[in-house]
């Protein structure tokens, strides 16, 4: 059920919202549900609505990095002020609340991998790694240990039951859809997870928070990478992997050396800023050869990608695996950026490796990013995807 804003706000007691929440959970009232609470408006409203819907709610907040370093960072989560906000929200709601120190797990699974990916010349997505590891893998174990029948989050995605198991779908609010970030959710995890906000629009969620007088109602959404101070990711990488700042050559596709750079970790595919100037058309980073410490540049048309290869794939479609779907040459919609609409493509096998070939070339596809696959026949459904291992140029 997708609820419109006017219907819910017109009611002082948003029963229609409660009914929507119960439908998304699909479990008897009174069942214990663990809610991952970040301290933001989405997870706070999730916990509140589940409590009002009659579930036995337990709130858990993860401390992922140092309080002192992050407490003043706006738009972050899982540290300092946000933990305090989550604790206060749980007290106001009237539910038990626990804070778990996952700093070492987060550092190993997310921060260290983030630095290593840049060192390999890739463009990582730490939010996907965080969901994949400490949140949906480790925290699910905690939920089960606490006797919860399900774990709920404030993500804007929808989970739909089907005879073949739970399906993952895009959110009702396309402006807030987070399905791209959750492609690595496994079948077993999806069976256990619930997303009560998936059928709601973000303005409605804020209106509910204001109506319930929740402190998080006006709190800004999380932005940027939570553990990167002031958006300068090189600060983190230089500290963890100083070899990434070794100088090297900026090389044109035609072989000319155009200048020097101060480290491959300063560049990502598609970047224009920080490249040698001069007459002629602007240049863009089209490839990074980390082994040779080369940043390879070319004209914008050199960014066009005809196909890409996947690694670390995950499959939620009806076939047994992504490889089975690829063997069938399945038509899909492929999404290579969270802000870009899925594009027609075909999933196939090449040299025993999954390959996604676009109907029309895509621009700025970077190794390390995610390629998320949606059902061509039912575009809201997430079939799975993987991380981009390499690309095939359209030129």
N, C-alpha and C positions, 0 to 999 in steps of 0.2 A: 504494500500500500504506500503510495506517495502522497504526502500531506501538503496542502497549500497553506501559505502563510496566514491568510485572512481567517480561515476556519479555526486555526489554533489560537491566534491572538485574541479573537473575539470571545474566547472562553476563559474565564478566570481559572477554572480547573481544567487544564487541557486534556480532557479524557480521550480525545481523538489521538493525541500524541501518545498517551499511555497505551492505547490499543495498538498503535503502530509499533511501539517498542515491544510489547508482548508478542506481536506477530513476528518480529525480527528475531526474538530469542527462541520461540518455539518450545519452551520448557514450562512445566507447571509452576504456577505462582508458589513462592516459598523455596524454590530451588536456590542453592547457593551459586552466586556468580561473582567471580573476581573481576574487578575493574582496574585496568592499568591507568593510574592517575598521574598526569604530568604536571598538574597545577594550572593548566590552561582551561579555556572556556569549554572546549569540546569534551574533554574527559570528565570535567566537573559536571556538565549537563548529563553526560552518559550515566555517571554514578547516581545522580539525583533522580533521573527518570526511572532507572531500574529499581531504585529504592521505593519510589512512589508506586511503581507497578506491582510491588509486593514481593520482590525477590530479596533473598538474603545476601546482601551486597557486602563484599570485603574490598576495601581499596588498598592498592599497593603502588608505591612510588619507588622508582629506581634512582639511586644516586649514581650517576655515570661519570662524573668528573668532579674535581676539587671545588668545594664550596667557595673558598676565598677567591679563586681565579675567575669564577663565573657569576658570582652573586650580583655584580653590577651590569652584566651583559644583557641588554634588551633583546627580546625576541629569541631567547634561548629556552632550554627546557632541562629538566632533570638535574638541577643543581640549585643551591642557594635559595633565593627567594621563591622559586617555583616549588621546591619541596615544602617550604613553609606554607605557601598558598594551598597546596594539596592537603596538607595536614589540617589546616583551618577549615577547608571545604568539607572534609570528611567529618570533622567535629560538628559543623553546622548541619550536615545532612543527617548525622546520627548513625554513622557506620564505623566499624573498626578500620584502622588504617595502619599499615606497616611501611617502613622505609628500609629498602634492601641496598646494601653497599655492593654495587656491581662495577666499581671503578676499574678493578684489575681486568675483569672480563671484557669490559667495554674497550679498554686500552688495547688489549690483545686482538680482539675480534674486529674492531672497527678502526681505531686510530692508527695502529701499526699497519694494518692492511691499506688504509688510506695513503699513508706515506710510501709504502712499497709500490702501490699502483702508479703513483706519479713518477717514482724512480724507474718504472718500466716504460714510461712514456704514455701511460693510459690516463683516462679521465674518470676517476672513481665516483661512486654515489654512496656516501657513507650512510645515508638514511635507509637505503635498501639493506645494507649490511647489518645495520642496527636492528631493523625489523626481523631480518632473517636469523639473527643469532641471539642476542641478549633478550630481546622482547618476545619473539614468537617461539624460540626454542627453550631458552633457560627459564623465562618467566612462566611458561606453560607448565613446566615441571612443578614450580612452586604452587600454581593454582590447583593442580591435582593433589599435591601434598596437603593443601588446606581443605580438601574435600569439595572443591567447586566442580560443578557439572559443566561449566563453560567459563571462558574468559572473554570479557568485552573490552573494546577499545573505542576511542573517539574518532577513528578513521572514517573518511567519507567514501565508503564502498558498500556494496550490497552482497549479502550471502543468500543464495536461493537454494532451497532443497530440491532434489531431483531423484528419480529412481536409481540413478547411477552414483549418487553421492552429492554433496554440497557443491554448488557452483559459485564462482566469484564474478561479480558484475560491477560495472561502473556505477558511480553514485547518481542519485536522482538530480543533484545539483552539478551540472557539468563544469561550473567554474571552480568547484572544490574537489572534484574527483581525484582520488589518490590511488587508483588501481594500478597505475604504472609503478608505484613504489612498493606494491605488495605482490608482484608477480611471482616471487620466490616462495610464497606461502605454499606449504605442501598440502596434499590431500588430507592427511591426518590432522594437521594444524587447522585447516579450514573446517573440518568436522567439529572441532572444539571451540573455535572462535565465533564471536558474535559482533556485529557492527550496528548498533541501534540507531546511529545517525545517518545511515546510508540512504534512507528514504526521505530525509529532511533537507531543507535548504539552509545555508549558513545564516542568513538574516533571521530565520525562524529560531535557530538554536540560540542566537544572541537575545532574541526577544524573550524566549523561555527563561534564559538566565536572568534577564532583567526582571521579568515577572515574578520569579522566585527569589529575587533579591540576593542573587549570588554575587560574591565579590569579583568573580572572574568575568562578569558580563561585559565589561569594557576593556578587558585585558587584550593587548595586541596578540596577533597570531605569531607563532614561532616562525622565524625567518633565517635564511642562510644556514650554515653548518654550525650546530650548537657548540662544538668544542673549538671553533676557530675564532680567535679574538679579532673583533672589528673586521671580519671578512677577509683577513690576510692569511690565506692558507699556507703561504710559504713560511710564515713564522713557525708553524707546527712542523712542517717538513724539514726545514733547516735544522731544527733542534733534534729531530729523530734520525734524519738521514742527511747529514751535511754533505755527503758526496754528490747529492743532487744539485748542488750549487757549483760544481766544477764547470769551467767554461768550455765552449765548443764552437763549432761553425754553424752559421746560418747559410744553408745551401739552397739554391734555386733548383727547381725540377730539371732544368737543362744542364745542371752540373756546376754552375758558377758559384763560387764562395762569395757571398754578399757582405759578410761581416762576422762578428763574434757575438755569442750570447753568454749570459751569466748562470747557466744551468738549465737543463731540460725541464726541471720541475716548475719553471716559470711559464711554461707554454702548454696550451691544449689545442687540439685540432679545431680549426675554424677561427682561431684568434687572429686579429689584425694588429692590435695594439702591441707596441714594443718591438716592431720589426724594422729593419733598415728602410729608410725612405729613399727618395729619388724620383726621377721623372718616370712617367709611364703609369700603367694601371696599378691600383693597390694590390698588395700581396697578402696572402693568408697562409697560416700554418696548415699544411695538407698532410703532414706525416711527422712523427717523431721517432728517430732511430736512437734509442737510449744507449745501446751498446757502443755506437760510434760517437755518441754525444752530439748528434746532428739534429738541428731543427730544419726541416725541409719545407720550403715555401713555394707558392705558385699563385696563378690567377684564381679568381673566384670559381670559375668553371671546373677547376681541378678538384674542388671539394665535392663534386657530384659523385654519388656512390650508387653503383648498379646493384650490388649485393653485399651481404655480410655473412660471416661465419659466427656461430654461437659456441659458447663454452658455459659450463656450470648451468645447464638448462634445467628447467622445472616444467612439468606438464600437468594441467588440470582439465584437459579435454577428455572426450569419451574414449579415445584410444588408450592403450596401456602406457604409452610413453611418447615423448616428442619424436623420438627416432621412428616409431611406427607411423606417426602422422607424416613425417618427412618422406618416408618411403612411399607413401601414397601420393606425394606431391600436393598436399592440401592447400587450397586457397585460404589465405588469411588476410587480416588487416594488421600491419606492423607499425608499431609506435616507437620511435627512437629518441624522443624527448618528452618529458612530462607536459610541456606546453604545446606540443605539436599533435595534431589529429592523426589517428592511425591511417596508414596509406595502403592501398591494395598491393598484395605481394603473394608470393608462393613459397611455401616451406618445402624444401626438398633435400635430398642427400647428394653430397659431392665428396668423393674420397672418404666415405664412411663418416662424414662430419655434417651436422645440420647446417644448411645454407638457406638464407632468406633472400630471395631475388625480388626486387621491387618492380612493379609495373611501370612506374616512372621514377627516374633517379631521384634520390634524396640527397640533401645538402648537409655537410658538416657532421657526418656520422663518425663518432670517435670510439676507438677501442677502449674498453673499460666501462662504457656506458651500457645501459640496458636496452634490449629490444624486446618489447612486450607484444605478444600476439593475441589478437582478438578474433572472434568467430565472424567470418565473412557473412554468414547467414543470419547471425544474431549479434550485431556489432557491440552490444553492451557486455557480452560475456568474455572474460579473460580466459584464454586457452593455456597460457603459460608464457614462456620466453626464456631468455638467457642473457648472459653478459656478452658483449661484442668482443670476439677474439681478434678478428681482422676484417678488413673491408676490401672490396673489389671496385676499383674506380670505373666510372662510366666512360671515361675518355679512352 
